[in-house]
Amino acid sequence: MDFETIFYQYQQLVFNLCLNYLQNKHDAEEATQDVFVKIHAHMTRFEGKSSLKTWIYRIAVNHCLDILRSRTRQKRLGFFTRLFMGEDEKSLDIPHFDHPGVVLEDREALENLFQKINTLPENQRTALLLKYIEDLPQREVADIMQLSEKAVESLLQRAKQNLEKKLGSGEG
């Protein structure tokens, strides 16, 4: 399969996944472009040990997690910069929730839910997003995360329990 075919077949899938992780349309569009640059650069490395879709999901998930880790580092750096140098806090804020598929009145509730999801440990968050937001079968989630189905099941249970606690207590 050539790159152009792969791009048109998987562009929306990658964009939706990036949007679910990054919760901002502009960031998701940028991340989608980055993911396809990586796919193009590494197409010769695809060995067919998993499906092409699984391989693409794995690249997209890893890229989104890298972006989120980078944001966390920027926030920490921003905190210390402000603490010791008194710089402006706004320059290092995480972007505002901007999901094009969300009706305005639902946006606040969904933003709250995603804020809670974002506080989950990385593996729990990934399992939850892939299974319930991307609506993937558990086997495919396991393949993407390179875990057993039992491990994914356990992550999903812990994620749901943690999310219920956070939603029930109102914690962030």
C-alpha positions as CSV (number, residue, x, y, z in Angstrom):
1,M,0.0,0.0,0.0
2,D,1.4,3.4,-0.9
3,F,1.6,6.3,1.5
4,E,-1.2,8.4,-0.1
5,T,-3.6,5.5,0.3
6,I,-2.6,5.0,3.9
7,F,-3.0,8.7,4.5
8,Y,-6.5,8.9,3.1
9,Q,-7.6,5.7,4.7
10,Y,-6.3,6.5,8.3
11,Q,-6.3,10.3,8.4
12,Q,-9.6,10.6,10.2
13,L,-8.8,7.8,12.6
14,V,-5.5,9.4,13.6
15,F,-7.1,12.9,13.9
16,N,-9.9,11.5,16.2
17,L,-7.4,9.8,18.4
18,C,-5.2,12.9,18.7
19,L,-8.2,15.0,19.4
20,N,-9.2,12.6,22.2
21,Y,-5.8,12.9,23.8
22,L,-5.0,16.5,23.2
23,Q,-8.6,17.9,23.4
24,N,-7.8,20.8,21.1
25,K,-8.6,20.8,17.3
26,H,-5.5,22.8,16.3
27,D,-3.1,20.6,18.4
28,A,-4.8,17.5,17.0
29,E,-4.4,18.7,13.4
30,E,-0.7,19.4,14.1
31,A,-0.2,16.0,15.8
32,T,-1.9,14.2,13.0
33,Q,0.5,15.8,10.5
34,D,3.4,14.8,12.7
35,V,2.1,11.2,13.0
36,F,1.9,10.9,9.2
37,V,5.4,12.3,8.8
38,K,6.6,9.5,11.2
39,I,4.6,6.9,9.3
40,H,6.1,8.0,6.0
41,A,9.6,8.0,7.5
42,H,9.2,4.6,9.0
43,M,7.1,2.8,6.4
44,T,10.0,0.5,5.6
45,R,10.1,-0.6,9.2
46,F,6.6,-2.0,9.2
47,E,7.1,-5.7,9.4
48,G,3.5,-6.9,9.3
49,K,3.7,-8.5,12.8
50,S,0.5,-6.5,13.6
51,S,-2.1,-5.0,11.4
52,L,-1.3,-1.7,9.7
53,K,-4.1,-0.1,11.7
54,T,-2.6,-1.3,15.0
55,W,0.9,0.0,13.9
56,I,-0.6,3.4,13.0
57,Y,-2.5,3.6,16.3
58,R,0.7,2.7,18.2
59,I,2.6,5.5,16.5
60,A,-0.3,8.0,17.1
61,V,-0.7,7.0,20.8
62,N,3.0,7.3,21.4
63,H,3.2,10.7,19.7
64,C,0.3,12.0,21.8
65,L,1.8,10.7,25.0
66,D,5.1,12.4,24.1
67,I,3.2,15.7,23.6
68,L,1.4,15.3,26.9
69,R,4.7,14.6,28.7
70,S,6.2,17.6,27.1
71,R,3.3,19.7,28.3
72,T,3.9,18.4,31.8
73,R,7.6,19.3,31.6
74,Q,6.7,22.8,30.4
75,K,4.3,23.2,33.3
76,R,6.9,22.2,35.8
77,L,9.5,24.4,34.2
78,G,6.9,27.2,34.1
79,F,6.2,26.7,37.8
80,F,9.9,27.0,38.7
81,T,10.4,29.9,36.4
82,R,7.5,31.8,38.0
83,L,8.6,30.8,41.5
84,F,12.2,32.0,41.0
85,M,11.9,34.6,38.3
86,G,8.3,35.8,38.5
87,E,7.5,35.3,34.8
88,D,4.0,35.3,33.3
89,E,2.1,32.1,33.9
90,K,-0.1,32.4,30.7
91,S,2.7,31.6,28.3
92,L,2.9,28.0,29.6
93,D,-0.7,27.1,30.1
94,I,-2.2,24.0,28.5
95,P,-4.5,24.9,25.6
96,H,-8.3,25.3,26.3
97,F,-10.6,22.3,25.5
98,D,-11.7,22.7,21.9
99,H,-13.4,19.6,20.5
100,P,-15.4,20.4,17.3
101,G,-17.9,17.6,17.9
102,V,-19.2,18.9,21.2
103,V,-22.3,21.1,21.5
104,L,-21.6,24.2,23.4
105,E,-23.8,23.4,26.4
106,D,-22.1,20.0,26.8
107,R,-18.6,21.4,26.5
108,E,-18.2,22.2,30.2
109,A,-19.3,18.8,31.3
110,L,-17.1,17.1,28.8
111,E,-14.2,19.3,29.6
112,N,-14.6,18.3,33.3
113,L,-14.7,14.6,32.3
114,F,-11.6,14.9,30.2
115,Q,-9.8,16.8,32.9
116,K,-10.4,13.8,35.2
117,I,-9.4,11.3,32.5
118,N,-6.1,13.3,32.1
119,T,-5.3,12.7,35.7
120,L,-5.3,9.0,35.3
121,P,-2.0,7.1,35.0
122,E,-0.8,7.0,31.4
123,N,-1.6,3.3,30.8
124,Q,-5.1,3.6,32.3
125,R,-5.8,6.7,30.2
126,T,-4.6,5.1,27.0
127,A,-6.7,1.9,27.6
128,L,-9.8,3.9,28.5
129,L,-9.5,6.2,25.4
130,L,-8.8,3.4,23.0
131,K,-11.6,1.1,24.4
132,Y,-14.4,3.6,25.1
133,I,-13.7,6.7,23.1
134,E,-12.2,5.0,20.0
135,D,-14.5,2.0,20.5
136,L,-11.8,-0.6,19.7
137,P,-12.1,-4.2,20.6
138,Q,-10.1,-5.2,23.7
139,R,-7.9,-7.5,21.6
140,E,-6.9,-4.5,19.4
141,V,-6.3,-2.3,22.5
142,A,-4.0,-5.0,23.8
143,D,-2.1,-5.2,20.5
144,I,-1.7,-1.4,20.3
145,M,-0.5,-1.2,23.9
146,Q,1.6,-4.4,23.5
147,L,0.0,-6.0,26.6
148,S,-2.1,-9.0,27.2
149,E,-5.9,-8.8,27.1
150,K,-6.0,-9.5,30.8
151,A,-3.6,-6.6,31.5
152,V,-5.8,-4.3,29.5
153,E,-8.9,-5.6,31.3
154,S,-7.2,-4.8,34.6
155,L,-6.2,-1.3,33.4
156,L,-9.7,-0.6,32.3
157,Q,-11.1,-1.7,35.7
158,R,-8.7,0.4,37.6
159,A,-9.3,3.4,35.3
160,K,-13.1,3.1,35.8
161,Q,-12.7,2.9,39.5
162,N,-10.3,5.8,39.7
163,L,-12.5,7.9,37.4
164,E,-15.6,7.1,39.5
165,K,-13.8,8.2,42.6
166,K,-12.6,11.4,40.9
167,L,-16.0,12.2,39.5
168,G,-17.7,11.4,42.8
169,S,-15.4,13.5,45.0
170,G,-15.0,16.4,42.6
171,E,-11.2,16.1,42.8
172,G,-9.0,17.1,39.8
